[in-house]
Amino acid sequence: MTEHPVHVVGAGLAGSECAWQLARRGVPVVLHEMRPGRSTPAHQTGRFAELVCSNSFRSDDPYHAAGLLKREMESFGSLVIGTARDAAVPAGGALAVDRDLYAEKVTKALEEQGGVEIRRHEVTELPDGDVVLATGPLTSEAMSSILLGLLGEAYLYFYDAIAPIVEAESLDRTKMFAASRYGKGGGDDYLNAPFTKDEYLTFHKALVEAEVVRGHDFEKDLFFEGCLPIEEIARRGVDTPRFGPMKPVGLVAPDGKRPYAVVQLRQEDLAQSHYNLVGFQSRLTWGEQKRVFRTIPGLEEAHFVRMGQIHRNTFVNAPTHLDKLYRLKAEPRVRLAGQITGVEGYLESAATGLVIALYTALERRGSFFQPLPATTALGALARHLTETSAEHFQPANVNYGLFTPLEAGKRLKREQRRQAYAERALEDLGAWRELHGVRGS
């Protein structure tokens, strides 16, 4: 095995997972991170794997595509998922974490991992040798210029929004009730603020009329559907929020009735001192957020630890620029990982870093190998990035629509179909690992 290191630029979810996997597989790593010397509009600390949009890695159901992806990653000893389980907080059927504890644990693990050299500085020139660019959706100007030089065209972009966080002690819990939708998880992992019809209509009117922070004139509004600001959802119709983040299905209030609409608050930390307004990412001005969101039952005196924010996320047109091994076609020694590739979400970002590490370790071993099959969640992400129409390419979370379809035959019910996808994926993943001699966790 050659001794020159792989330079991993960016210690977010993708970069941290990639560096961990490489080092654990005997490949030396230089991990570059510009924070805290230079931060971004969304980050608050210099810790690795800082979560800025949500504390949730979404569903942990083994037959859900996101739950399946977690299990595939865990089979390779994932740092991101293993640490998430160590720092987990109650979240019903989802895997959510104490964000501060999570970042501390990931940072410590990489600082103590042999074979990882950490350099705290901004990378302004492309390093020699093998490089993994995991600079995230808020890539610095210097790195953006490097990529533009390699790609010969501008990035695509979309706007991403962050939900507000409130202090638990400032909530009036007499107007709220604890419950998880359909009783999943602990059954009471969320606080729920219920609305009557009149309360909801008043809230909706205030939401659509509130002042928003406008982008530059030359930037059109282009939101990712999975992270729409709540006010944008509200503008699509008076009932749209009630069928989205404010849906009351699966919830029963203490009076035995289902609310007309509901706002769910998810625990942010193990101390239960902070709660996140689920699905309430926003680009309202901060003053308007306080005014409008304090009309939510129980939030009349809420103290906001963090206001909703909006920032521009950038990503490349992956079908044009990436091959199935995440290499830039214009510069194969450079691989892209994380949201800059066009995957969406913490989980998916980390997954790309893991796969790149597997491929790089195999290359260093001099092995011939096939990419992970698209019957697996890990392989399906690459299928989306490389086989989607370049003209219509947009970021995507993992979902079974990205997988190789099941064989034609008798029609299966939804749960049976999901189970079939998951069982096939784990079987094919095991076969791939055995064929290529790749060890698991």
Secondary structure, DSSP 4 states (H G I P E B T S, - for coil): ---PPEEEE--SHHHHHHHHHHHHTT--EEEEE-TTTS--SS--SS-TT---S-SEEEE--TTSHHHHHHHHHHTTT-HHHHHHHHTEE--TTEEEE-HHHHHHHHHHHHHHSTTEEEEES---SPPSSSEEE---TT--HHHHHHHHHHHSSPPEEEEEEE--EEEGGGS-GGG-EE--GGG-TTS--EEEEEE-HHHHHHHHHHHHHS-B----TT----B-GGG--HHHHHHT-TTTGGGTTT--TT---TTSS--SEEEEEEE-STT--EEEETT----B-HHHHHHHHTTSTT-TT--EEE--EEEEEEE--HHHHB-TTSEETTEEEEEE-GGGGTB-SHHHHHHHHHHHHHHHHHHHTT---PPPPTTSHHHHHHHHHHHS-GGG---B---GGGSPPPPSSS---HHHHHHHHHHHHHHHHHHHHHHHT----
